[in-house]
Amino acid sequence: MNRIKELREHKGIGQKELAEKIGVTQQTISLYENSKREPKLATWQKLANFFNVPVTYIAGMSDIDSLKTYENFESWIKATAVDYSDSKGALVPYNEVKAFTRELTLKEFESLFKAVEHGDSVRNNKELENLRKKISSTAETADINFFTGSAFQLALKAKTGDGKAQKAYNQINKIINNYFGYDDEEKIYEIQGKDNK
């Protein structure tokens, strides 16, 4: 069960005010609170930002309500480890391990999204934001993070002389340029020239 209603009531606001703050209807907030509808990841993030808590906390996946706990591994392990005197050392509950990996994945995705959003190659930030709203699972963000990280590593290797990487990079770059319509240099300069005006 999520904690939207609990956090909303603790903050002393109604469904209508919360709906206005995050850009949905009051009915949608009611459906979220009664677990009749599941927010998309972008909405979870808006809710978490509004209440200043981790997404996994507001979604009911974790009992950790402090964003600072996720700043580094040491603070997280200190907050989650349970010492069982009859066992060897401390154990972390499985739900908290899952929550930790989800929070890291979401944090990486947010950083990546912001970097791409402010990059020179993005021509339509509104379209980018609309696409982001369609992402519905942490697994999808993890896949995007992995692909982007792999492409970045490939580009670094290609630009520093790795022949195999250069061949793969050129193939992928050709596909990307074709997809976005950057097939010839004139189009690229034309696009860049419009963006610089």
C-alpha positions, 0 to 999 in steps of 0.5 A, spaced: 500 500 500 502 506 498 503 512 502 500 518 498 494 519 503 498 518 509 503 524 507 498 528 504 494 528 511 501 529 515 502 535 510 495 538 512 493 538 504 487 536 501 486 531 494 485 537 490 491 541 492 495 535 491 492 534 484 494 541 482 501 541 485 503 535 481 498 536 475 493 531 475 486 531 477 483 530 484 479 524 482 486 521 480 489 522 487 483 519 489 484 513 485 492 513 487 490 513 494 485 507 494 490 503 489 485 503 484 490 506 479 498 506 479 502 512 477 507 512 472 514 513 474 514 521 472 508 522 477 511 518 482 517 522 482 513 528 482 510 526 488 516 524 492 519 531 490 513 534 493 513 530 499 521 530 499 521 523 500 524 517 496 520 514 491 520 507 494 518 510 500 511 513 498 510 507 493 510 503 500 516 499 498 521 501 503 520 504 510 526 509 509 523 516 508 529 520 508 533 522 501 539 522 505 539 515 506 540 514 499 546 519 498 551 513 499 552 506 501 554 507 508 548 511 510 543 506 507 546 500 510 547 503 517 539 505 516 537 498 514 541 493 517 538 489 522 543 486 527 541 479 529 545 476 535 544 469 533 547 470 526 553 472 524 553 480 523 547 484 520 542 483 515 538 487 510 531 486 509 530 484 502 525 489 501 530 494 502 535 491 498 530 492 492 528 499 494 536 501 494 537 498 487 530 502 485 532 508 488 539 508 485 536 506 478 531 512 478 537 517 480 541 515 474 535 516 470 534 523 472 541 525 471 541 522 464 534 525 463 537 532 465 543 531 461 540 529 455 534 534 456 539 540 456 544 537 450 545 540 443 542 534 440 535 535 443 530 539 438 523 538 442 524 538 450 516 537 450 516 531 446 522 528 450 518 530 457 512 526 454 516 520 452 518 520 459 511 520 462 510 513 458 515 510 462 512 505 467 517 501 470 524 501 474 526 496 469 525 500 463 529 506 466 534 500 468 534 498 461 535 505 458 541 507 463 544 500 461 544 502 454 546 509 454 552 507 459 554 502 454 553 507 448 558 512 452 563 507 453 563 504 446 564 512 444 569 513 448 573 507 446 572 509 439 574 516 440 581 513 443 583 508 438 579 502 439 578 499 432 573 494 434 569 499 437 570 504 432 567 500 427 561 498 431 560 506 433 560 508 426 554 503 424 550 505 430 552 512 429 549 511 422 543 508 424 542 514 429 543 519 424 538 516 419 533 515 424 533 522 426 534 525 419 541 527 420 544 523 414 548 529 411 552 534 414 548 540 411 542 538 415 546 537 421 549 544 420 542 547 418 539 544 425 545 547 429 545 554 426 537 554 427 538 552 435 544 557 435 540 563 433 
